Amino acid sequence: MAGAVISIDAAPGEVHDIAMVADDWGEVVISAPVAGDYRFLVSHTGKTFHATAHIAEGQDQLTVTAS
């Protein structure tokens, strides 16, 4: 989903980039300073989807792919 808007709906800590536009491969890379569960909203062509991811302790970024 190139061009999808991926936004952070919930996070265990403060995140500076709360929304980004996916690249040509439908991906964004998000800095995740705090371990825990992150919830995302993916908006594309008038539809919105929910996604979740778990960041493990010591992991500092996450690649989100909208497909």
PDB file with one MODEL, atoms N, CA, C and O in Angstrom:
MODEL        1
ATOM      1  N   MET A   1       0.828  -1.187   0.000  1.00  0.00           N
ATOM      2  CA  MET A   1       0.000   0.000   0.000  1.00  0.00           C
ATOM      3  C   MET A   1       0.875   1.254   0.000  1.00  0.00           C
ATOM      4  O   MET A   1       0.904   2.000   0.979  1.00  0.00           O
ATOM      5  N   ALA A   2       1.562   1.470  -1.071  1.00  0.00           N
ATOM      6  CA  ALA A   2       2.363   2.680  -1.195  1.00  0.00           C
ATOM      7  C   ALA A   2       1.469   3.899  -1.005  1.00  0.00           C
ATOM      8  O   ALA A   2       0.363   3.948  -1.542  1.00  0.00           O
ATOM      9  N   GLY A   3       1.934   4.867  -0.255  1.00  0.00           N
ATOM     10  CA  GLY A   3       1.168   6.083  -0.017  1.00  0.00           C
ATOM     11  C   GLY A   3       0.187   6.002   1.127  1.00  0.00           C
ATOM     12  O   GLY A   3      -0.490   6.987   1.424  1.00  0.00           O
ATOM     13  N   ALA A   4       0.088   4.850   1.781  1.00  0.00           N
ATOM     14  CA  ALA A   4      -0.814   4.729   2.936  1.00  0.00           C
ATOM     15  C   ALA A   4      -0.305   5.612   4.073  1.00  0.00           C
ATOM     16  O   ALA A   4       0.902   5.785   4.241  1.00  0.00           O
ATOM     17  N   VAL A   5      -1.218   6.159   4.839  1.00  0.00           N
ATOM     18  CA  VAL A   5      -0.846   6.929   6.027  1.00  0.00           C
ATOM     19  C   VAL A   5      -0.871   5.970   7.208  1.00  0.00           C
ATOM     20  O   VAL A   5      -1.901   5.363   7.505  1.00  0.00           O
ATOM     21  N   ILE A   6       0.265   5.837   7.877  1.00  0.00           N
ATOM     22  CA  ILE A   6       0.385   4.951   9.029  1.00  0.00           C
ATOM     23  C   ILE A   6       0.609   5.823  10.252  1.00  0.00           C
ATOM     24  O   ILE A   6       1.598   6.551  10.337  1.00  0.00           O
ATOM     25  N   SER A   7      -0.314   5.744  11.194  1.00  0.00           N
ATOM     26  CA  SER A   7      -0.212   6.575  12.395  1.00  0.00           C
ATOM     27  C   SER A   7      -0.217   5.698  13.636  1.00  0.00           C
ATOM     28  O   SER A   7      -0.781   4.604  13.643  1.00  0.00           O
ATOM     29  N   ILE A   8       0.422   6.199  14.680  1.00  0.00           N
ATOM     30  CA  ILE A   8       0.461   5.480  15.947  1.00  0.00           C
ATOM     31  C   ILE A   8      -0.770   5.869  16.746  1.00  0.00           C
ATOM     32  O   ILE A   8      -0.971   7.038  17.074  1.00  0.00           O
ATOM     33  N   ASP A   9      -1.584   4.881  17.053  1.00  0.00           N
ATOM     34  CA  ASP A   9      -2.823   5.087  17.800  1.00  0.00           C
ATOM     35  C   ASP A   9      -2.581   4.981  19.302  1.00  0.00           C
ATOM     36  O   ASP A   9      -3.201   5.699  20.086  1.00  0.00           O
ATOM     37  N   ALA A  10      -1.679   4.085  19.701  1.00  0.00           N
ATOM     38  CA  ALA A  10      -1.355   3.918  21.120  1.00  0.00           C
ATOM     39  C   ALA A  10       0.067   3.392  21.234  1.00  0.00           C
ATOM     40  O   ALA A  10       0.508   2.579  20.423  1.00  0.00           O
ATOM     41  N   ALA A  11       0.778   3.865  22.251  1.00  0.00           N
ATOM     42  CA  ALA A  11       2.156   3.441  22.489  1.00  0.00           C
ATOM     43  C   ALA A  11       2.436   3.510  23.983  1.00  0.00           C
ATOM     44  O   ALA A  11       1.804   4.290  24.696  1.00  0.00           O
ATOM     45  N   PRO A  12       3.380   2.700  24.467  1.00  0.00           N
ATOM     46  CA  PRO A  12       3.698   2.708  25.892  1.00  0.00           C
ATOM     47  C   PRO A  12       4.527   3.916  26.325  1.00  0.00           C
ATOM     48  O   PRO A  12       4.767   4.108  27.517  1.00  0.00           O
ATOM     49  N   GLY A  13       4.965   4.728  25.365  1.00  0.00           N
ATOM     50  CA  GLY A  13       5.750   5.921  25.683  1.00  0.00           C
ATOM     51  C   GLY A  13       5.599   6.943  24.576  1.00  0.00           C
ATOM     52  O   GLY A  13       4.910   6.700  23.586  1.00  0.00           O
ATOM     53  N   GLU A  14       6.240   8.080  24.741  1.00  0.00           N
ATOM     54  CA  GLU A  14       6.149   9.159  23.756  1.00  0.00           C
ATOM     55  C   GLU A  14       6.895   8.784  22.481  1.00  0.00           C
ATOM     56  O   GLU A  14       8.021   8.290  22.528  1.00  0.00           O
ATOM     57  N   VAL A  15       6.251   9.027  21.339  1.00  0.00           N
ATOM     58  CA  VAL A  15       6.847   8.783  20.029  1.00  0.00           C
ATOM     59  C   VAL A  15       6.768  10.087  19.259  1.00  0.00           C
ATOM     60  O   VAL A  15       5.709  10.712  19.193  1.00  0.00           O
ATOM     61  N   HIS A  16       7.894  10.503  18.671  1.00  0.00           N
ATOM     62  CA  HIS A  16       7.937  11.813  18.009  1.00  0.00           C
ATOM     63  C   HIS A  16       7.223  11.836  16.661  1.00  0.00           C
ATOM     64  O   HIS A  16       6.527  12.806  16.361  1.00  0.00           O
ATOM     65  N   ASP A  17       7.375  10.810  15.850  1.00  0.00           N
ATOM     66  CA  ASP A  17       6.727  10.764  14.535  1.00  0.00           C
ATOM     67  C   ASP A  17       5.445   9.955  14.656  1.00  0.00           C
ATOM     68  O   ASP A  17       5.461   8.731  14.532  1.00  0.00           O
ATOM     69  N   ILE A  18       4.329  10.648  14.899  1.00  0.00           N
ATOM     70  CA  ILE A  18       3.086   9.914  15.152  1.00  0.00           C
ATOM     71  C   ILE A  18       2.370   9.470  13.884  1.00  0.00           C
ATOM     72  O   ILE A  18       1.461   8.642  13.946  1.00  0.00           O
ATOM     73  N   ALA A  19       2.769  10.011  12.728  1.00  0.00           N
ATOM     74  CA  ALA A  19       2.163   9.581  11.461  1.00  0.00           C
ATOM     75  C   ALA A  19       3.160   9.792  10.331  1.00  0.00           C
ATOM     76  O   ALA A  19       3.894  10.780  10.305  1.00  0.00           O
ATOM     77  N   MET A  20       3.170   8.847   9.401  1.00  0.00           N
ATOM     78  CA  MET A  20       4.056   8.929   8.243  1.00  0.00           C
ATOM     79  C   MET A  20       3.337   8.353   7.029  1.00  0.00           C
ATOM     80  O   MET A  20       2.352   7.626   7.158  1.00  0.00           O
ATOM     81  N   VAL A  21       3.845   8.692   5.852  1.00  0.00           N
ATOM     82  CA  VAL A  21       3.305   8.153   4.607  1.00  0.00           C
ATOM     83  C   VAL A  21       4.217   7.011   4.163  1.00  0.00           C
ATOM     84  O   VAL A  21       5.436   7.170   4.112  1.00  0.00           O
ATOM     85  N   ALA A  22       3.626   5.866   3.843  1.00  0.00           N
ATOM     86  CA  ALA A  22       4.391   4.693   3.433  1.00  0.00           C
ATOM     87  C   ALA A  22       5.121   4.942   2.114  1.00  0.00           C
ATOM     88  O   ALA A  22       4.628   5.650   1.236  1.00  0.00           O
ATOM     89  N   ASP A  23       6.309   4.342   1.998  1.00  0.00           N
ATOM     90  CA  ASP A  23       7.109   4.490   0.783  1.00  0.00           C
ATOM     91  C   ASP A  23       6.554   3.618  -0.352  1.00  0.00           C
ATOM     92  O   ASP A  23       5.448   3.087  -0.249  1.00  0.00           O
ATOM     93  N   ASP A  24       7.323   3.478  -1.422  1.00  0.00           N
ATOM     94  CA  ASP A  24       6.873   2.714  -2.592  1.00  0.00           C
ATOM     95  C   ASP A  24       6.631   1.237  -2.295  1.00  0.00           C
ATOM     96  O   ASP A  24       5.960   0.556  -3.070  1.00  0.00           O
ATOM     97  N   TRP A  25       7.165   0.734  -1.185  1.00  0.00           N
ATOM     98  CA  TRP A  25       6.985  -0.665  -0.792  1.00  0.00           C
ATOM     99  C   TRP A  25       5.943  -0.810   0.311  1.00  0.00           C
ATOM    100  O   TRP A  25       5.729  -1.906   0.827  1.00  0.00           O
ATOM    101  N   GLY A  26       5.295   0.297   0.671  1.00  0.00           N
ATOM    102  CA  GLY A  26       4.274   0.269   1.717  1.00  0.00           C
ATOM    103  C   GLY A  26       4.854   0.241   3.118  1.00  0.00           C
ATOM    104  O   GLY A  26       4.187  -0.204   4.051  1.00  0.00           O
ATOM    105  N   GLU A  27       6.100   0.715   3.285  1.00  0.00           N
ATOM    106  CA  GLU A  27       6.774   0.629   4.578  1.00  0.00           C
ATOM    107  C   GLU A  27       7.081   1.989   5.185  1.00  0.00           C
ATOM    108  O   GLU A  27       7.285   2.973   4.473  1.00  0.00           O
ATOM    109  N   VAL A  28       7.109   2.027   6.508  1.00  0.00           N
ATOM    110  CA  VAL A  28       7.663   3.140   7.276  1.00  0.00           C
ATOM    111  C   VAL A  28       8.513   2.527   8.383  1.00  0.00           C
ATOM    112  O   VAL A  28       8.245   1.412   8.831  1.00  0.00           O
ATOM    113  N   VAL A  29       9.536   3.252   8.822  1.00  0.00           N
ATOM    114  CA  VAL A  29      10.360   2.819   9.948  1.00  0.00           C
ATOM    115  C   VAL A  29      10.106   3.786  11.086  1.00  0.00           C
ATOM    116  O   VAL A  29      10.250   4.998  10.929  1.00  0.00           O
ATOM    117  N   ILE A  30       9.727   3.243  12.230  1.00  0.00           N
ATOM    118  CA  ILE A  30       9.360   4.060  13.380  1.00  0.00           C
ATOM    119  C   ILE A  30      10.345   3.815  14.509  1.00  0.00           C
ATOM    120  O   ILE A  30      10.622   2.667  14.857  1.00  0.00           O
ATOM    121  N   SER A  31      10.875   4.892  15.084  1.00  0.00           N
ATOM    122  CA  SER A  31      11.710   4.763  16.278  1.00  0.00           C
ATOM    123  C   SER A  31      10.804   4.440  17.449  1.00  0.00           C
ATOM    124  O   SER A  31       9.817   5.133  17.694  1.00  0.00           O
ATOM    125  N   ALA A  32      11.142   3.394  18.166  1.00  0.00           N
ATOM    126  CA  ALA A  32      10.318   2.937  19.291  1.00  0.00           C
ATOM    127  C   ALA A  32      11.186   2.912  20.549  1.00  0.00           C
ATOM    128  O   ALA A  32      11.826   1.901  20.842  1.00  0.00           O
ATOM    129  N   PRO A  33      11.209   4.010  21.288  1.00  0.00           N
ATOM    130  CA  PRO A  33      12.123   4.114  22.423  1.00  0.00           C
ATOM    131  C   PRO A  33      11.745   3.276  23.635  1.00  0.00           C
ATOM    132  O   PRO A  33      12.576   3.073  24.520  1.00  0.00           O
ATOM    133  N   VAL A  34      10.521   2.788  23.696  1.00  0.00           N
ATOM    134  CA  VAL A  34      10.048   2.051  24.867  1.00  0.00           C
ATOM    135  C   VAL A  34       9.502   0.693  24.422  1.00  0.00           C
ATOM    136  O   VAL A  34       8.735   0.615  23.462  1.00  0.00           O
ATOM    137  N   ALA A  35       9.896  -0.367  25.114  1.00  0.00           N
ATOM    138  CA  ALA A  35       9.368  -1.702  24.820  1.00  0.00           C
ATOM    139  C   ALA A  35       7.895  -1.771  25.201  1.00  0.00           C
ATOM    140  O   ALA A  35       7.452  -1.093  26.129  1.00  0.00           O
ATOM    141  N   GLY A  36       7.144  -2.591  24.483  1.00  0.00           N
ATOM    142  CA  GLY A  36       5.728  -2.770  24.793  1.00  0.00           C
ATOM    143  C   GLY A  36       4.900  -2.911  23.540  1.00  0.00           C
ATOM    144  O   GLY A  36       5.433  -3.120  22.450  1.00  0.00           O
ATOM    145  N   ASP A  37       3.596  -2.795  23.696  1.00  0.00           N
ATOM    146  CA  ASP A  37       2.667  -2.954  22.584  1.00  0.00           C
ATOM    147  C   ASP A  37       2.352  -1.609  21.940  1.00  0.00           C
ATOM    148  O   ASP A  37       2.073  -0.626  22.627  1.00  0.00           O
ATOM    149  N   TYR A  38       2.400  -1.582  20.623  1.00  0.00           N
ATOM    150  CA  TYR A  38       2.084  -0.396  19.837  1.00  0.00           C
ATOM    151  C   TYR A  38       0.881  -0.723  18.968  1.00  0.00           C
ATOM    152  O   TYR A  38       0.780  -1.823  18.426  1.00  0.00           O
ATOM    153  N   ARG A  39      -0.031   0.234  18.837  1.00  0.00           N
ATOM    154  CA  ARG A  39      -1.216   0.052  17.993  1.00  0.00           C
ATOM    155  C   ARG A  39      -1.170   1.106  16.889  1.00  0.00           C
ATOM    156  O   ARG A  39      -0.882   2.274  17.149  1.00  0.00           O
ATOM    157  N   PHE A  40      -1.453   0.690  15.669  1.00  0.00           N
ATOM    158  CA  PHE A  40      -1.367   1.561  14.504  1.00  0.00           C
ATOM    159  C   PHE A  40      -2.700   1.636  13.775  1.00  0.00           C
ATOM    160  O   PHE A  40      -3.506   0.706  13.821  1.00  0.00           O
ATOM    161  N   LEU A  41      -2.914   2.755  13.105  1.00  0.00           N
ATOM    162  CA  LEU A  41      -4.015   2.924  12.156  1.00  0.00           C
ATOM    163  C   LEU A  41      -3.378   3.082  10.782  1.00  0.00           C
ATOM    164  O   LEU A  41      -2.470   3.894  10.604  1.00  0.00           O
ATOM    165  N   VAL A  42      -3.850   2.314   9.820  1.00  0.00           N
ATOM    166  CA  VAL A  42      -3.344   2.382   8.455  1.00  0.00           C
ATOM    167  C   VAL A  42      -4.497   2.844   7.580  1.00  0.00           C
ATOM    168  O   VAL A  42      -5.511   2.155   7.463  1.00  0.00           O
ATOM    169  N   SER A  43      -4.342   4.015   6.965  1.00  0.00           N
ATOM    170  CA  SER A  43      -5.401   4.582   6.120  1.00  0.00           C
ATOM    171  C   SER A  43      -4.939   4.591   4.670  1.00  0.00           C
ATOM    172  O   SER A  43      -3.852   5.068   4.347  1.00  0.00           O
ATOM    173  N   HIS A  44      -5.802   4.045   3.795  1.00  0.00           N
ATOM    174  CA  HIS A  44      -5.453   3.968   2.379  1.00  0.00           C
ATOM    175  C   HIS A  44      -6.736   3.888   1.566  1.00  0.00           C
ATOM    176  O   HIS A  44      -7.618   3.085   1.870  1.00  0.00           O
ATOM    177  N   THR A  45      -6.839   4.697   0.563  1.00  0.00           N
ATOM    178  CA  THR A  45      -7.995   4.756  -0.360  1.00  0.00           C
ATOM    179  C   THR A  45      -9.334   4.781   0.370  1.00  0.00           C
ATOM    180  O   THR A  45     -10.269   4.073  -0.005  1.00  0.00           O
ATOM    181  N   GLY A  46      -9.415   5.590   1.401  1.00  0.00           N
ATOM    182  CA  GLY A  46     -10.676   5.774   2.113  1.00  0.00           C
ATOM    183  C   GLY A  46     -11.012   4.704   3.129  1.00  0.00           C
ATOM    184  O   GLY A  46     -12.084   4.752   3.732  1.00  0.00           O
ATOM    185  N   LYS A  47     -10.137   3.744   3.338  1.00  0.00           N
ATOM    186  CA  LYS A  47     -10.365   2.682   4.324  1.00  0.00           C
ATOM    187  C   LYS A  47      -9.302   2.766   5.409  1.00  0.00           C
ATOM    188  O   LYS A  47      -8.166   3.164   5.150  1.00  0.00           O
ATOM    189  N   THR A  48      -9.678   2.389   6.623  1.00  0.00           N
ATOM    190  CA  THR A  48      -8.738   2.393   7.741  1.00  0.00           C
ATOM    191  C   THR A  48      -8.677   1.004   8.357  1.00  0.00           C
ATOM    192  O   THR A  48      -9.700   0.365   8.603  1.00  0.00           O
ATOM    193  N   PHE A  49      -7.463   0.558   8.598  1.00  0.00           N
ATOM    194  CA  PHE A  49      -7.215  -0.755   9.190  1.00  0.00           C
ATOM    195  C   PHE A  49      -6.462  -0.572  10.500  1.00  0.00           C
ATOM    196  O   PHE A  49      -5.768   0.428  10.684  1.00  0.00           O
ATOM    197  N   HIS A  50      -6.593  -1.520  11.400  1.00  0.00           N
ATOM    198  CA  HIS A  50      -5.873  -1.504  12.669  1.00  0.00           C
ATOM    199  C   HIS A  50      -4.778  -2.565  12.619  1.00  0.00           C
ATOM    200  O   HIS A  50      -4.964  -3.631  12.033  1.00  0.00           O
ATOM    201  N   ALA A  51      -3.645  -2.268  13.233  1.00  0.00           N
ATOM    202  CA  ALA A  51      -2.555  -3.236  13.329  1.00  0.00           C
ATOM    203  C   ALA A  51      -1.878  -3.051  14.679  1.00  0.00           C
ATOM    204  O   ALA A  51      -1.879  -1.954  15.238  1.00  0.00           O
ATOM    205  N   THR A  52      -1.303  -4.120  15.195  1.00  0.00           N
ATOM    206  CA  THR A  52      -0.571  -4.040  16.454  1.00  0.00           C
ATOM    207  C   THR A  52       0.799  -4.684  16.283  1.00  0.00           C
ATOM    208  O   THR A  52       0.994  -5.537  15.418  1.00  0.00           O
ATOM    209  N   ALA A  53       1.736  -4.268  17.113  1.00  0.00           N
ATOM    210  CA  ALA A  53       3.078  -4.849  17.111  1.00  0.00           C
ATOM    211  C   ALA A  53       3.629  -4.774  18.521  1.00  0.00           C
ATOM    212  O   ALA A  53       3.291  -3.875  19.290  1.00  0.00           O
ATOM    213  N   HIS A  54       4.479  -5.728  18.845  1.00  0.00           N
ATOM    214  CA  HIS A  54       5.140  -5.724  20.148  1.00  0.00           C
ATOM    215  C   HIS A  54       6.616  -5.415  19.933  1.00  0.00           C
ATOM    216  O   HIS A  54       7.281  -6.061  19.124  1.00  0.00           O
ATOM    217  N   ILE A  55       7.120  -4.433  20.655  1.00  0.00           N
ATOM    218  CA  ILE A  55       8.534  -4.080  20.616  1.00  0.00           C
ATOM    219  C   ILE A  55       9.200  -4.736  21.816  1.00  0.00           C
ATOM    220  O   ILE A  55       8.801  -4.511  22.959  1.00  0.00           O
ATOM    221  N   ALA A  56      10.217  -5.547  21.552  1.00  0.00           N
ATOM    222  CA  ALA A  56      10.929  -6.238  22.625  1.00  0.00           C
ATOM    223  C   ALA A  56      11.943  -5.301  23.288  1.00  0.00           C
ATOM    224  O   ALA A  56      12.383  -4.322  22.685  1.00  0.00           O
ATOM    225  N   GLU A  57      12.300  -5.607  24.506  1.00  0.00           N
ATOM    226  CA  GLU A  57      13.327  -4.848  25.223  1.00  0.00           C
ATOM    227  C   GLU A  57      14.621  -4.870  24.402  1.00  0.00           C
ATOM    228  O   GLU A  57      15.056  -5.933  23.958  1.00  0.00           O
ATOM    229  N   GLY A  58      15.228  -3.713  24.204  1.00  0.00           N
ATOM    230  CA  GLY A  58      16.458  -3.613  23.430  1.00  0.00           C
ATOM    231  C   GLY A  58      16.245  -3.339  21.951  1.00  0.00           C
ATOM    232  O   GLY A  58      17.197  -2.987  21.253  1.00  0.00           O
ATOM    233  N   GLN A  59      15.030  -3.488  21.457  1.00  0.00           N
ATOM    234  CA  GLN A  59      14.714  -3.183  20.061  1.00  0.00           C
ATOM    235  C   GLN A  59      14.421  -1.699  19.987  1.00  0.00           C
ATOM    236  O   GLN A  59      13.612  -1.196  20.767  1.00  0.00           O
ATOM    237  N   ASP A  60      15.065  -0.973  19.056  1.00  0.00           N
ATOM    238  CA  ASP A  60      14.887   0.478  19.042  1.00  0.00           C
ATOM    239  C   ASP A  60      14.110   1.008  17.849  1.00  0.00           C
ATOM    240  O   ASP A  60      13.818   2.203  17.790  1.00  0.00           O
ATOM    241  N   GLN A  61      13.769   0.149  16.901  1.00  0.00           N
ATOM    242  CA  GLN A  61      12.930   0.605  15.796  1.00  0.00           C
ATOM    243  C   GLN A  61      12.097  -0.543  15.264  1.00  0.00           C
ATOM    244  O   GLN A  61      12.367  -1.716  15.520  1.00  0.00           O
ATOM    245  N   LEU A  62      11.079  -0.165  14.518  1.00  0.00           N
ATOM    246  CA  LEU A  62      10.127  -1.126  13.976  1.00  0.00           C
ATOM    247  C   LEU A  62       9.821  -0.721  12.547  1.00  0.00           C
ATOM    248  O   LEU A  62       9.594   0.456  12.267  1.00  0.00           O
ATOM    249  N   THR A  63       9.812  -1.687  11.645  1.00  0.00           N
ATOM    250  CA  THR A  63       9.376  -1.440  10.278  1.00  0.00           C
ATOM    251  C   THR A  63       7.931  -1.905  10.162  1.00  0.00           C
ATOM    252  O   THR A  63       7.622  -3.070  10.416  1.00  0.00           O
ATOM    253  N   VAL A  64       7.053  -0.992   9.780  1.00  0.00           N
ATOM    254  CA  VAL A  64       5.640  -1.312   9.594  1.00  0.00           C
ATOM    255  C   VAL A  64       5.389  -1.384   8.096  1.00  0.00           C
ATOM    256  O   VAL A  64       5.713  -0.453   7.359  1.00  0.00           O
ATOM    257  N   THR A  65       4.810  -2.496   7.649  1.00  0.00           N
ATOM    258  CA  THR A  65       4.509  -2.682   6.232  1.00  0.00           C
ATOM    259  C   THR A  65       3.004  -2.765   6.043  1.00  0.00           C
ATOM    260  O   THR A  65       2.340  -3.614   6.637  1.00  0.00           O
ATOM    261  N   ALA A  66       2.472  -1.880   5.213  1.00  0.00           N
ATOM    262  CA  ALA A  66       1.043  -1.898   4.882  1.00  0.00           C
ATOM    263  C   ALA A  66       0.898  -2.724   3.613  1.00  0.00           C
ATOM    264  O   ALA A  66       1.419  -2.352   2.562  1.00  0.00           O
ATOM    265  N   SER A  67       0.189  -3.846   3.711  1.00  0.00           N
ATOM    266  CA  SER A  67       0.024  -4.690   2.518  1.00  0.00           C
ATOM    267  C   SER A  67      -1.396  -5.216   2.440  1.00  0.00           C
ATOM    268  O   SER A  67      -1.734  -5.945   1.507  1.00  0.00           O
TER     269      SER A  67
ENDMDL
END
